[in-house]
Structure formats: C-alpha cells, structure tokens
C-alpha cells in the first residue's frame, strides 16, 4: 500500500502521474485516495512515488 507521509510539500507531481491513486486534500497535501492499489495501477503508483521530490510516498 502506498502512503503519503508528513514530508509532503503539496507539489502535485504524484497527482499528475497517478490521479487514480493520489489527490491533494483540503490542506493542500497529497493523500492516497484508495486503499490497496490494484495491479493495473501498480506501475503508475510506483512512478508517482519515484517522482516525489521529497520522498513523501512510501510503499508499505
């Protein structure tokens, strides 16, 4: 499961890469909007995590 931690700066790179999994919340930081990432979105979620400039997305 991909989770966004407290390092998030709200740049939106993850939401641009994988909007099916990540979105910016009311506080302007990213969050995972689904539970377990389906297999067909796994590569996009991984790419979104790798695109994060502050390594705020972890796969637990």
C-alpha distance matrix in Angstrom:
0.0 3.8 6.4 10.1 12.5 16.2 17.3 16.8 20.2 19.7 20.9 19.1 18.4 14.7 16.1 18.8 16.8 14.1 15.5 13.8 10.4 12.0 15.2 17.6 18.4 21.9 21.9 21.3 17.9 14.7 12.0 9.0 11.3 9.4 7.1 5.4 6.3 9.7 11.3 13.8 11.6 9.6 12.6 13.0 9.6 10.4 13.9 13.1 11.5 14.6 16.8 16.1 19.5 18.4 15.2 13.5 10.0 8.1 5.4 5.3
3.8 0.0 3.8 6.9 9.7 13.5 14.1 13.3 16.6 16.1 17.2 15.5 14.8 11.2 13.0 15.8 13.9 11.7 13.2 12.4 8.7 9.3 12.6 14.7 15.9 19.5 19.2 18.2 14.7 11.5 9.3 7.0 10.1 9.4 8.5 7.9 7.5 11.1 12.6 14.3 11.3 9.4 11.6 11.3 7.5 8.4 11.4 9.9 8.1 11.5 13.4 12.4 15.8 14.9 11.8 10.0 6.4 5.5 4.3 6.2
6.4 3.8 0.0 3.8 6.3 10.0 11.2 10.6 14.2 14.0 15.7 14.6 14.6 11.5 13.1 16.3 15.3 13.3 14.0 13.8 10.0 9.3 11.7 13.0 13.6 17.0 16.2 15.7 12.1 9.4 7.2 6.1 9.7 10.1 9.4 10.1 10.5 14.3 16.2 17.7 14.5 13.1 15.0 14.1 10.3 11.2 13.6 11.3 9.3 12.8 14.1 12.2 15.1 13.5 10.9 8.1 5.5 5.4 6.4 7.3
10.1 6.9 3.8 0.0 3.8 7.0 7.9 6.9 10.5 10.5 12.5 11.9 12.4 9.9 11.7 14.9 14.6 13.2 13.7 14.5 10.9 8.9 10.4 10.6 11.5 14.6 13.3 12.5 8.8 6.6 5.7 6.7 10.4 12.0 12.3 13.5 13.4 17.1 19.0 19.9 16.4 15.3 16.6 15.0 11.5 12.4 13.9 10.9 8.9 12.3 12.8 10.0 12.5 10.7 8.9 5.4 4.5 6.5 9.0 10.4
12.5 9.7 6.3 3.8 0.0 3.8 5.5 6.3 10.0 11.2 13.6 14.0 14.7 12.9 14.8 17.9 17.7 16.8 17.3 18.2 14.7 12.5 13.5 12.9 13.2 15.7 13.6 13.3 9.6 8.8 8.5 10.2 13.7 15.4 15.2 16.4 16.7 20.5 22.3 23.4 20.0 18.6 19.7 18.4 14.8 15.1 16.6 13.8 11.2 14.0 14.6 11.3 12.8 10.0 8.7 5.1 6.2 7.4 10.6 11.3
16.2 13.5 10.0 7.0 3.8 0.0 3.8 5.4 8.4 10.4 13.2 14.5 15.7 14.7 16.4 19.4 19.8 19.3 19.4 20.8 17.5 14.7 14.9 13.3 13.2 14.9 12.0 12.1 8.9 9.7 10.3 12.9 16.0 18.2 18.3 19.9 20.3 24.1 25.9 26.9 23.3 22.1 23.0 21.4 18.0 18.4 19.3 16.3 14.0 16.3 16.3 12.7 13.2 10.0 10.0 6.8 9.3 11.0 14.3 14.9
17.3 14.1 11.2 7.9 5.5 3.8 0.0 3.8 6.4 9.2 11.1 13.0 13.7 13.3 15.6 18.0 18.3 18.5 19.1 21.0 17.9 15.0 15.3 13.8 14.6 16.5 13.5 12.6 9.4 10.1 11.7 14.2 17.5 19.7 20.1 21.3 21.0 24.6 26.0 26.7 23.1 21.7 22.0 20.4 17.4 17.2 17.5 14.7 12.3 14.0 13.7 9.9 9.8 6.4 7.2 4.9 8.5 10.7 14.4 15.8
16.8 13.3 10.6 6.9 6.3 5.4 3.8 0.0 3.8 5.6 7.8 9.4 10.6 10.3 12.2 14.6 15.4 15.6 15.9 18.0 15.3 12.0 11.9 10.2 11.4 13.5 10.9 9.3 6.1 6.7 9.1 11.9 15.0 17.6 18.7 20.0 19.5 23.0 24.6 24.8 21.0 20.2 20.5 18.3 15.5 16.0 15.9 12.7 11.1 13.1 12.1 8.4 8.9 6.8 7.9 5.1 8.0 11.1 14.6 16.4
20.2 16.6 14.2 10.5 10.0 8.4 6.4 3.8 0.0 3.8 5.7 8.5 10.2 11.2 12.6 14.5 16.0 16.8 16.8 19.5 17.3 13.7 12.8 10.4 11.9 13.3 10.4 8.2 6.3 8.2 11.4 14.6 17.2 20.2 21.7 23.2 22.3 25.6 27.2 27.0 23.2 22.8 22.6 20.0 17.8 18.3 17.6 14.2 13.4 14.8 12.9 9.4 8.9 7.6 10.1 8.3 11.3 14.6 18.0 20.2
19.7 16.1 14.0 10.5 11.2 10.4 9.2 5.6 3.8 0.0 3.8 5.5 8.3 9.2 9.6 11.7 13.7 14.4 13.7 16.7 14.9 11.2 9.6 7.0 9.1 10.7 8.8 5.6 4.2 5.9 9.6 12.8 14.8 18.1 20.1 21.8 20.8 23.9 25.6 25.1 21.3 21.4 21.4 18.4 16.4 17.7 16.7 13.1 13.2 15.0 12.7 9.8 10.3 10.1 11.9 9.8 11.7 15.4 18.3 20.6
20.9 17.2 15.7 12.5 13.6 13.2 11.1 7.8 5.7 3.8 0.0 3.8 5.7 8.1 8.9 9.7 11.9 13.5 13.4 16.7 15.5 12.0 10.9 9.1 12.0 13.8 12.3 8.7 7.9 8.3 12.0 14.6 16.5 19.6 21.8 23.1 21.4 24.2 25.5 24.6 20.8 21.0 20.3 17.2 15.9 16.8 15.1 11.8 12.5 13.5 10.5 8.3 8.4 9.6 11.8 10.8 12.4 16.2 19.0 21.8
19.1 15.5 14.6 11.9 14.0 14.5 13.0 9.4 8.5 5.5 3.8 0.0 3.8 5.5 5.2 6.3 8.8 10.0 9.6 13.1 12.3 8.9 7.9 7.0 10.6 13.0 12.5 8.9 8.0 7.1 10.3 12.3 13.8 16.8 19.3 20.6 18.6 21.2 22.6 21.4 17.7 18.4 17.8 14.4 13.3 14.9 13.2 9.7 11.3 12.9 9.9 8.6 10.2 11.7 12.8 11.5 12.0 15.7 17.9 20.9
18.4 14.8 14.6 12.4 14.7 15.7 13.7 10.6 10.2 8.3 5.7 3.8 0.0 3.8 5.5 5.1 6.3 8.6 9.6 13.0 12.2 9.5 9.9 10.2 13.9 16.6 16.0 12.5 11.0 9.3 12.0 13.2 15.0 17.4 19.7 20.2 17.8 20.1 20.9 19.6 16.0 16.3 15.1 11.9 11.3 12.3 10.0 7.0 9.0 9.8 6.5 6.4 8.4 10.7 11.4 11.1 11.1 14.6 16.6 19.9
14.7 11.2 11.5 9.9 12.9 14.7 13.3 10.3 11.2 9.2 8.1 5.5 3.8 0.0 3.8 5.4 5.2 5.9 7.3 10.0 8.6 6.3 7.9 9.2 12.7 16.0 15.8 12.8 10.6 7.7 9.4 9.8 11.8 13.8 16.0 16.4 14.0 16.4 17.5 16.5 12.8 13.0 12.4 9.2 7.9 9.5 8.1 4.5 6.7 8.7 6.7 6.5 9.8 11.3 10.8 9.9 8.7 12.0 13.5 16.7
16.1 13.0 13.1 11.7 14.8 16.4 15.6 12.2 12.6 9.6 8.9 5.2 5.5 3.8 0.0 3.8 5.5 5.2 4.5 8.0 7.7 5.1 5.4 7.3 10.9 14.1 14.7 11.7 10.3 7.6 9.2 9.6 10.4 12.8 15.7 16.6 14.3 16.5 18.0 16.6 12.9 14.2 14.0 10.4 9.6 12.2 10.9 7.5 10.2 12.4 10.3 10.1 13.0 14.5 14.3 12.8 11.7 14.8 16.0 19.0
18.8 15.8 16.3 14.9 17.9 19.4 18.0 14.6 14.5 11.7 9.7 6.3 5.1 5.4 3.8 0.0 3.8 5.8 6.1 9.7 10.4 8.7 8.9 10.5 14.2 17.0 17.6 14.2 13.4 11.1 12.9 13.2 13.9 16.0 18.8 19.3 16.5 18.1 19.0 17.0 13.7 15.2 14.1 10.3 10.8 12.9 10.6 8.1 11.4 12.6 9.9 10.8 13.3 15.7 15.8 15.1 14.1 17.2 18.3 21.6
16.8 13.9 15.3 14.6 17.7 19.8 18.3 15.4 16.0 13.7 11.9 8.8 6.3 5.2 5.5 3.8 0.0 3.8 6.4 9.0 9.4 8.8 10.5 12.8 16.3 19.6 20.0 16.8 15.2 12.3 13.5 13.0 14.0 15.3 17.7 17.4 14.3 15.6 16.0 14.0 10.8 11.9 10.4 6.7 7.8 9.6 7.1 5.4 9.2 10.1 8.2 10.1 13.1 15.5 14.8 14.6 12.9 15.5 16.0 19.5
14.1 11.7 13.3 13.2 16.8 19.3 18.5 15.6 16.8 14.4 13.5 10.0 8.6 5.9 5.2 5.8 3.8 0.0 3.8 5.4 5.8 6.2 8.7 11.8 14.9 18.4 19.2 16.6 14.8 11.4 11.6 10.2 10.8 11.6 14.2 14.0 10.9 12.3 13.3 11.5 8.0 9.7 9.4 5.7 5.9 9.0 8.1 6.1 9.4 11.5 10.5 11.7 15.2 16.8 15.5 14.6 12.3 14.5 14.5 17.6
15.5 13.2 14.0 13.7 17.3 19.4 19.1 15.9 16.8 13.7 13.4 9.6 9.6 7.3 4.5 6.1 6.4 3.8 0.0 3.8 5.3 5.1 6.2 9.5 12.4 15.7 17.1 14.7 13.5 10.4 10.5 9.5 8.9 10.5 13.8 14.6 12.0 13.4 15.2 13.4 10.1 12.4 12.8 9.3 9.1 12.5 11.8 9.3 12.2 14.7 13.3 13.8 17.0 18.4 17.6 16.0 14.0 16.4 16.6 19.3
13.8 12.4 13.8 14.5 18.2 20.8 21.0 18.0 19.5 16.7 16.7 13.1 13.0 10.0 8.0 9.7 9.0 5.4 3.8 0.0 3.8 6.1 8.0 11.8 13.9 17.3 19.1 17.2 15.8 12.3 11.2 9.0 7.7 8.0 11.2 11.8 9.3 10.2 12.4 10.8 7.9 10.7 12.0 9.1 8.8 12.5 12.8 10.9 13.4 16.2 15.6 16.1 19.7 20.7 19.3 17.5 14.9 16.6 16.0 18.3
10.4 8.7 10.0 10.9 14.7 17.5 17.9 15.3 17.3 14.9 15.5 12.3 12.2 8.6 7.7 10.4 9.4 5.8 5.3 3.8 0.0 3.8 7.0 10.6 12.5 16.2 17.4 15.8 13.7 10.0 8.3 5.6 5.5 5.9 8.6 9.3 7.2 9.5 11.9 11.4 7.9 9.5 11.3 8.8 6.9 10.5 11.5 9.3 10.9 14.1 14.0 14.0 17.7 18.1 16.4 14.4 11.5 13.1 12.6 14.8
12.0 9.3 9.3 8.9 12.5 14.7 15.0 12.0 13.7 11.2 12.0 8.9 9.5 6.3 5.1 8.7 8.8 6.2 5.1 6.1 3.8 0.0 3.8 7.0 9.4 13.2 14.0 12.1 10.0 6.3 5.6 4.7 5.6 8.0 10.7 12.1 10.5 13.2 15.4 14.9 11.2 12.3 13.4 10.5 8.3 11.5 11.8 8.6 10.0 13.3 12.5 11.8 15.1 15.5 14.4 12.0 10.0 12.5 13.1 15.4
15.2 12.6 11.7 10.4 13.5 14.9 15.3 11.9 12.8 9.6 10.9 7.9 9.9 7.9 5.4 8.9 10.5 8.7 6.2 8.0 7.0 3.8 0.0 3.8 6.3 9.8 11.1 9.2 8.1 5.4 5.6 6.7 6.5 9.9 13.0 15.1 13.9 16.4 18.9 18.1 14.6 16.0 17.0 13.7 11.9 15.0 14.9 11.4 12.9 16.0 14.5 13.3 16.1 16.4 16.1 13.5 12.4 15.3 16.4 18.5
17.6 14.7 13.0 10.6 12.9 13.3 13.8 10.2 10.4 7.0 9.1 7.0 10.2 9.2 7.3 10.5 12.8 11.8 9.5 11.8 10.6 7.0 3.8 0.0 3.8 6.9 7.6 5.4 5.1 4.2 6.1 8.9 9.2 12.9 15.7 18.0 17.2 20.0 22.5 21.7 18.1 19.2 20.0 16.8 14.8 17.4 17.1 13.3 14.4 17.2 15.4 13.4 15.5 15.5 15.9 13.1 13.1 16.3 18.2 20.1
18.4 15.9 13.6 11.5 13.2 13.2 14.6 11.4 11.9 9.1 12.0 10.6 13.9 12.7 10.9 14.2 16.3 14.9 12.4 13.9 12.5 9.4 6.3 3.8 0.0 3.8 5.4 5.3 5.7 6.1 6.6 9.6 9.3 13.1 15.6 18.6 18.5 21.4 24.2 23.9 20.4 21.5 22.8 19.7 17.4 20.1 20.2 16.5 17.1 20.2 18.7 16.4 18.3 17.7 18.0 14.7 14.9 17.7 19.5 20.8
21.9 19.5 17.0 14.6 15.7 14.9 16.5 13.5 13.3 10.7 13.8 13.0 16.6 16.0 14.1 17.0 19.6 18.4 15.7 17.3 16.2 13.2 9.8 6.9 3.8 0.0 3.8 5.4 7.6 9.4 10.2 13.2 12.8 16.5 18.9 22.1 22.2 25.0 28.0 27.5 24.1 25.3 26.5 23.4 21.2 23.8 23.8 20.0 20.6 23.5 21.8 19.3 20.7 19.9 20.8 17.5 18.2 21.0 23.0 24.2
21.9 19.2 16.2 13.3 13.6 12.0 13.5 10.9 10.4 8.8 12.3 12.5 16.0 15.8 14.7 17.6 20.0 19.2 17.1 19.1 17.4 14.0 11.1 7.6 5.4 3.8 0.0 3.8 5.7 8.7 10.2 13.8 14.3 18.0 20.0 22.9 23.0 26.2 28.9 28.7 25.1 25.8 26.8 23.9 21.4 23.5 23.5 19.7 19.7 22.4 20.7 17.8 18.7 17.5 18.7 15.4 16.8 19.7 22.2 23.3
21.3 18.2 15.7 12.5 13.3 12.1 12.6 9.3 8.2 5.6 8.7 8.9 12.5 12.8 11.7 14.2 16.8 16.6 14.7 17.2 15.8 12.1 9.2 5.4 5.3 5.4 3.8 0.0 3.8 6.8 9.5 13.0 13.8 17.6 19.9 22.4 21.9 25.0 27.4 26.9 23.2 23.9 24.5 21.3 19.2 21.3 20.7 16.9 17.3 19.8 17.6 15.0 15.8 15.2 16.7 13.8 15.2 18.5 21.1 22.8
17.9 14.7 12.1 8.8 9.6 8.9 9.4 6.1 6.3 4.2 7.9 8.0 11.0 10.6 10.3 13.4 15.2 14.8 13.5 15.8 13.7 10.0 8.1 5.1 5.7 7.6 5.7 3.8 0.0 3.8 6.7 10.4 12.0 15.5 17.4 19.7 19.2 22.5 24.8 24.6 20.9 21.1 21.8 18.9 16.4 18.2 18.0 14.3 14.1 16.7 15.1 12.1 13.4 12.4 13.3 10.2 11.5 14.8 17.5 19.2
14.7 11.5 9.4 6.6 8.8 9.7 10.1 6.7 8.2 5.9 8.3 7.1 9.3 7.7 7.6 11.1 12.3 11.4 10.4 12.3 10.0 6.3 5.4 4.2 6.1 9.4 8.7 6.8 3.8 0.0 3.8 7.0 9.0 12.3 14.3 16.3 15.6 18.8 21.0 20.9 17.1 17.4 18.2 15.4 12.8 14.8 14.9 11.2 11.2 14.3 13.0 10.5 12.7 12.1 12.1 9.0 9.1 12.3 14.6 16.5
12.0 9.3 7.2 5.7 8.5 10.3 11.7 9.1 11.4 9.6 12.0 10.3 12.0 9.4 9.2 12.9 13.5 11.6 10.5 11.2 8.3 5.6 5.6 6.1 6.6 10.2 10.2 9.5 6.7 3.8 0.0 3.8 6.0 9.1 10.8 13.1 13.0 16.4 19.0 19.3 15.7 15.9 17.5 15.1 12.1 14.5 15.4 12.0 11.7 15.3 14.8 12.6 15.3 14.4 13.5 10.1 9.1 11.5 13.0 14.4
9.0 7.0 6.1 6.7 10.2 12.9 14.2 11.9 14.6 12.8 14.6 12.3 13.2 9.8 9.6 13.2 13.0 10.2 9.5 9.0 5.6 4.7 6.7 8.9 9.6 13.2 13.8 13.0 10.4 7.0 3.8 0.0 3.8 5.7 7.3 9.4 9.3 12.7 15.5 16.0 12.6 12.9 15.0 13.0 9.8 12.6 14.1 11.2 11.2 14.9 15.1 13.6 16.9 16.2 14.5 11.5 9.2 10.7 11.1 12.4
11.3 10.1 9.7 10.4 13.7 16.0 17.5 15.0 17.2 14.8 16.5 13.8 15.0 11.8 10.4 13.9 14.0 10.8 8.9 7.7 5.5 5.6 6.5 9.2 9.3 12.8 14.3 13.8 12.0 9.0 6.0 3.8 0.0 3.8 6.9 9.7 9.7 12.4 15.7 15.8 12.8 14.1 16.4 14.2 11.7 15.0 16.4 13.6 14.3 17.9 17.8 16.7 20.0 19.6 18.1 15.2 13.0 14.4 14.4 15.4
9.4 9.4 10.1 12.0 15.4 18.2 19.7 17.6 20.2 18.1 19.6 16.8 17.4 13.8 12.8 16.0 15.3 11.6 10.5 8.0 5.9 8.0 9.9 12.9 13.1 16.5 18.0 17.6 15.5 12.3 9.1 5.7 3.8 0.0 3.8 6.4 6.9 9.3 12.9 13.5 11.1 12.2 15.3 13.7 11.3 14.5 16.5 14.5 15.0 18.6 19.1 18.4 21.9 21.6 19.5 16.8 14.0 14.6 13.5 14.2
7.1 8.5 9.4 12.3 15.2 18.3 20.1 18.7 21.7 20.1 21.8 19.3 19.7 16.0 15.7 18.8 17.7 14.2 13.8 11.2 8.6 10.7 13.0 15.7 15.6 18.9 20.0 19.9 17.4 14.3 10.8 7.3 6.9 3.8 0.0 3.8 6.3 9.0 12.4 14.0 12.1 12.3 15.7 15.1 12.2 14.8 17.5 15.9 15.6 19.2 20.4 19.6 23.1 22.3 19.8 17.2 14.1 13.7 12.1 11.9
5.4 7.9 10.1 13.5 16.4 19.9 21.3 20.0 23.2 21.8 23.1 20.6 20.2 16.4 16.6 19.3 17.4 14.0 14.6 11.8 9.3 12.1 15.1 18.0 18.6 22.1 22.9 22.4 19.7 16.3 13.1 9.4 9.7 6.4 3.8 0.0 3.8 6.3 9.2 11.5 10.1 9.6 13.3 13.5 10.9 13.0 16.1 15.2 14.9 18.1 19.8 19.5 23.2 22.6 19.7 17.7 14.2 13.1 10.6 10.5
6.3 7.5 10.5 13.4 16.7 20.3 21.0 19.5 22.3 20.8 21.4 18.6 17.8 14.0 14.3 16.5 14.3 10.9 12.0 9.3 7.2 10.5 13.9 17.2 18.5 22.2 23.0 21.9 19.2 15.6 13.0 9.3 9.7 6.9 6.3 3.8 0.0 3.8 6.5 8.2 6.3 6.1 9.8 9.8 7.7 10.1 12.9 12.4 12.7 15.7 17.2 17.5 21.3 21.3 18.4 16.9 13.2 12.7 10.2 11.4
9.7 11.1 14.3 17.1 20.5 24.1 24.6 23.0 25.6 23.9 24.2 21.2 20.1 16.4 16.5 18.1 15.6 12.3 13.4 10.2 9.5 13.2 16.4 20.0 21.4 25.0 26.2 25.0 22.5 18.8 16.4 12.7 12.4 9.3 9.0 6.3 3.8 0.0 3.8 5.5 5.5 6.3 9.8 10.5 9.7 11.9 14.4 14.6 15.4 17.9 19.4 20.3 24.1 24.5 21.6 20.4 16.7 16.1 13.4 14.5
11.3 12.6 16.2 19.0 22.3 25.9 26.0 24.6 27.2 25.6 25.5 22.6 20.9 17.5 18.0 19.0 16.0 13.3 15.2 12.4 11.9 15.4 18.9 22.5 24.2 28.0 28.9 27.4 24.8 21.0 19.0 15.5 15.7 12.9 12.4 9.2 6.5 3.8 0.0 3.8 5.4 5.1 8.0 9.9 9.9 11.2 13.6 14.8 15.6 17.4 19.3 20.7 24.4 25.1 22.1 21.5 17.7 16.8 13.8 15.2
13.8 14.3 17.7 19.9 23.4 26.9 26.7 24.8 27.0 25.1 24.6 21.4 19.6 16.5 16.6 17.0 14.0 11.5 13.4 10.8 11.4 14.9 18.1 21.7 23.9 27.5 28.7 26.9 24.6 20.9 19.3 16.0 15.8 13.5 14.0 11.5 8.2 5.5 3.8 0.0 3.8 5.7 7.3 8.3 9.7 11.4 12.8 14.0 15.7 17.3 18.6 20.4 24.1 25.3 22.6 22.1 18.5 18.4 15.9 17.9
11.6 11.3 14.5 16.4 20.0 23.3 23.1 21.0 23.2 21.3 20.8 17.7 16.0 12.8 12.9 13.7 10.8 8.0 10.1 7.9 7.9 11.2 14.6 18.1 20.4 24.1 25.1 23.2 20.9 17.1 15.7 12.6 12.8 11.1 12.1 10.1 6.3 5.5 5.4 3.8 0.0 3.8 5.6 5.3 6.1 8.6 10.0 10.5 12.3 14.3 15.3 16.9 20.6 21.7 19.2 18.6 15.1 15.4 13.3 15.8
9.6 9.4 13.1 15.3 18.6 22.1 21.7 20.2 22.8 21.4 21.0 18.4 16.3 13.0 14.2 15.2 11.9 9.7 12.4 10.7 9.5 12.3 16.0 19.2 21.5 25.3 25.8 23.9 21.1 17.4 15.9 12.9 14.1 12.2 12.3 9.6 6.1 6.3 5.1 5.7 3.8 0.0 3.8 5.5 5.2 6.1 8.6 9.8 10.6 12.3 14.2 15.7 19.4 20.2 17.3 17.0 13.3 12.9 10.5 13.0
12.6 11.6 15.0 16.6 19.7 23.0 22.0 20.5 22.6 21.4 20.3 17.8 15.1 12.4 14.0 14.1 10.4 9.4 12.8 12.0 11.3 13.4 17.0 20.0 22.8 26.5 26.8 24.5 21.8 18.2 17.5 15.0 16.4 15.3 15.7 13.3 9.8 9.8 8.0 7.3 5.6 3.8 0.0 3.8 5.5 5.1 6.2 8.6 9.9 10.5 12.2 14.6 18.0 19.4 16.7 17.2 13.8 13.9 12.0 15.1
13.0 11.3 14.1 15.0 18.4 21.4 20.4 18.3 20.0 18.4 17.2 14.4 11.9 9.2 10.4 10.3 6.7 5.7 9.3 9.1 8.8 10.5 13.7 16.8 19.7 23.4 23.9 21.3 18.9 15.4 15.1 13.0 14.2 13.7 15.1 13.5 9.8 10.5 9.9 8.3 5.3 5.5 3.8 0.0 3.8 5.4 5.0 6.1 8.6 9.7 10.3 12.6 16.1 17.8 15.7 15.7 12.7 13.7 12.7 16.0
9.6 7.5 10.3 11.5 14.8 18.0 17.4 15.5 17.8 16.4 15.9 13.3 11.3 7.9 9.6 10.8 7.8 5.9 9.1 8.8 6.9 8.3 11.9 14.8 17.4 21.2 21.4 19.2 16.4 12.8 12.1 9.8 11.7 11.3 12.2 10.9 7.7 9.7 9.9 9.7 6.1 5.2 5.5 3.8 0.0 3.8 5.4 5.0 6.3 8.6 9.8 10.9 14.7 15.7 13.2 12.7 9.4 10.2 9.3 12.5
10.4 8.4 11.2 12.4 15.1 18.4 17.2 16.0 18.3 17.7 16.8 14.9 12.3 9.5 12.2 12.9 9.6 9.0 12.5 12.5 10.5 11.5 15.0 17.4 20.1 23.8 23.5 21.3 18.2 14.8 14.5 12.6 15.0 14.5 14.8 13.0 10.1 11.9 11.2 11.4 8.6 6.1 5.1 5.4 3.8 0.0 3.8 5.4 5.1 6.2 8.6 10.2 13.6 14.6 11.7 12.3 9.0 9.2 8.2 11.9
13.9 11.4 13.6 13.9 16.6 19.3 17.5 15.9 17.6 16.7 15.1 13.2 10.0 8.1 10.9 10.6 7.1 8.1 11.8 12.8 11.5 11.8 14.9 17.1 20.2 23.8 23.5 20.7 18.0 14.9 15.4 14.1 16.4 16.5 17.5 16.1 12.9 14.4 13.6 12.8 10.0 8.6 6.2 5.0 5.4 3.8 0.0 3.8 5.4 5.0 6.1 8.8 12.0 13.9 11.8 12.9 10.4 11.6 11.6 15.3
13.1 9.9 11.3 10.9 13.8 16.3 14.7 12.7 14.2 13.1 11.8 9.7 7.0 4.5 7.5 8.1 5.4 6.1 9.3 10.9 9.3 8.6 11.4 13.3 16.5 20.0 19.7 16.9 14.3 11.2 12.0 11.2 13.6 14.5 15.9 15.2 12.4 14.6 14.8 14.0 10.5 9.8 8.6 6.1 5.0 5.4 3.8 0.0 3.8 5.4 5.0 6.5 10.2 11.8 10.1 10.3 8.1 10.4 11.1 14.8
11.5 8.1 9.3 8.9 11.2 14.0 12.3 11.1 13.4 13.2 12.5 11.3 9.0 6.7 10.2 11.4 9.2 9.4 12.2 13.4 10.9 10.0 12.9 14.4 17.1 20.6 19.7 17.3 14.1 11.2 11.7 11.2 14.3 15.0 15.6 14.9 12.7 15.4 15.6 15.7 12.3 10.6 9.9 8.6 6.3 5.1 5.4 3.8 0.0 3.8 5.4 5.4 9.0 9.6 7.0 7.5 5.1 6.9 8.3 11.9
14.6 11.5 12.8 12.3 14.0 16.3 14.0 13.1 14.8 15.0 13.5 12.9 9.8 8.7 12.4 12.6 10.1 11.5 14.7 16.2 14.1 13.3 16.0 17.2 20.2 23.5 22.4 19.8 16.7 14.3 15.3 14.9 17.9 18.6 19.2 18.1 15.7 17.9 17.4 17.3 14.3 12.3 10.5 9.7 8.6 6.2 5.0 5.4 3.8 0.0 3.8 5.5 8.0 9.6 7.4 9.5 8.1 9.4 10.7 14.4
16.8 13.4 14.1 12.8 14.6 16.3 13.7 12.1 12.9 12.7 10.5 9.9 6.5 6.7 10.3 9.9 8.2 10.5 13.3 15.6 14.0 12.5 14.5 15.4 18.7 21.8 20.7 17.6 15.1 13.0 14.8 15.1 17.8 19.1 20.4 19.8 17.2 19.4 19.3 18.6 15.3 14.2 12.2 10.3 9.8 8.6 6.1 5.0 5.4 3.8 0.0 3.8 6.2 8.9 8.2 9.9 9.3 11.8 13.6 17.2
16.1 12.4 12.2 10.0 11.3 12.7 9.9 8.4 9.4 9.8 8.3 8.6 6.4 6.5 10.1 10.8 10.1 11.7 13.8 16.1 14.0 11.8 13.3 13.4 16.4 19.3 17.8 15.0 12.1 10.5 12.6 13.6 16.7 18.4 19.6 19.5 17.5 20.3 20.7 20.4 16.9 15.7 14.6 12.6 10.9 10.2 8.8 6.5 5.4 5.5 3.8 0.0 3.8 5.5 5.3 6.5 7.0 10.1 12.8 16.1
19.5 15.8 15.1 12.5 12.8 13.2 9.8 8.9 8.9 10.3 8.4 10.2 8.4 9.8 13.0 13.3 13.1 15.2 17.0 19.7 17.7 15.1 16.1 15.5 18.3 20.7 18.7 15.8 13.4 12.7 15.3 16.9 20.0 21.9 23.1 23.2 21.3 24.1 24.4 24.1 20.6 19.4 18.0 16.1 14.7 13.6 12.0 10.2 9.0 8.0 6.2 3.8 0.0 3.8 5.8 7.9 9.8 12.6 15.7 18.8
18.4 14.9 13.5 10.7 10.0 10.0 6.4 6.8 7.6 10.1 9.6 11.7 10.7 11.3 14.5 15.7 15.5 16.8 18.4 20.7 18.1 15.5 16.4 15.5 17.7 19.9 17.5 15.2 12.4 12.1 14.4 16.2 19.6 21.6 22.3 22.6 21.3 24.5 25.1 25.3 21.7 20.2 19.4 17.8 15.7 14.6 13.9 11.8 9.6 9.6 8.9 5.5 3.8 0.0 3.8 5.5 8.5 11.0 14.5 17.0
15.2 11.8 10.9 8.9 8.7 10.0 7.2 7.9 10.1 11.9 11.8 12.8 11.4 10.8 14.3 15.8 14.8 15.5 17.6 19.3 16.4 14.4 16.1 15.9 18.0 20.8 18.7 16.7 13.3 12.1 13.5 14.5 18.1 19.5 19.8 19.7 18.4 21.6 22.1 22.6 19.2 17.3 16.7 15.7 13.2 11.7 11.8 10.1 7.0 7.4 8.2 5.3 5.8 3.8 0.0 3.8 5.6 7.5 10.9 13.5
13.5 10.0 8.1 5.4 5.1 6.8 4.9 5.1 8.3 9.8 10.8 11.5 11.1 9.9 12.8 15.1 14.6 14.6 16.0 17.5 14.4 12.0 13.5 13.1 14.7 17.5 15.4 13.8 10.2 9.0 10.1 11.5 15.2 16.8 17.2 17.7 16.9 20.4 21.5 22.1 18.6 17.0 17.2 15.7 12.7 12.3 12.9 10.3 7.5 9.5 9.9 6.5 7.9 5.5 3.8 0.0 3.8 6.5 10.2 12.4
10.0 6.4 5.5 4.5 6.2 9.3 8.5 8.0 11.3 11.7 12.4 12.0 11.1 8.7 11.7 14.1 12.9 12.3 14.0 14.9 11.5 10.0 12.4 13.1 14.9 18.2 16.8 15.2 11.5 9.1 9.1 9.2 13.0 14.0 14.1 14.2 13.2 16.7 17.7 18.5 15.1 13.3 13.8 12.7 9.4 9.0 10.4 8.1 5.1 8.1 9.3 7.0 9.8 8.5 5.6 3.8 0.0 3.8 6.8 9.5
8.1 5.5 5.4 6.5 7.4 11.0 10.7 11.1 14.6 15.4 16.2 15.7 14.6 12.0 14.8 17.2 15.5 14.5 16.4 16.6 13.1 12.5 15.3 16.3 17.7 21.0 19.7 18.5 14.8 12.3 11.5 10.7 14.4 14.6 13.7 13.1 12.7 16.1 16.8 18.4 15.4 12.9 13.9 13.7 10.2 9.2 11.6 10.4 6.9 9.4 11.8 10.1 12.6 11.0 7.5 6.5 3.8 0.0 3.8 6.1
5.4 4.3 6.4 9.0 10.6 14.3 14.4 14.6 18.0 18.3 19.0 17.9 16.6 13.5 16.0 18.3 16.0 14.5 16.6 16.0 12.6 13.1 16.4 18.2 19.5 23.0 22.2 21.1 17.5 14.6 13.0 11.1 14.4 13.5 12.1 10.6 10.2 13.4 13.8 15.9 13.3 10.5 12.0 12.7 9.3 8.2 11.6 11.1 8.3 10.7 13.6 12.8 15.7 14.5 10.9 10.2 6.8 3.8 0.0 3.8
5.3 6.2 7.3 10.4 11.3 14.9 15.8 16.4 20.2 20.6 21.8 20.9 19.9 16.7 19.0 21.6 19.5 17.6 19.3 18.3 14.8 15.4 18.5 20.1 20.8 24.2 23.3 22.8 19.2 16.5 14.4 12.4 15.4 14.2 11.9 10.5 11.4 14.5 15.2 17.9 15.8 13.0 15.1 16.0 12.5 11.9 15.3 14.8 11.9 14.4 17.2 16.1 18.8 17.0 13.5 12.4 9.5 6.1 3.8 0.0
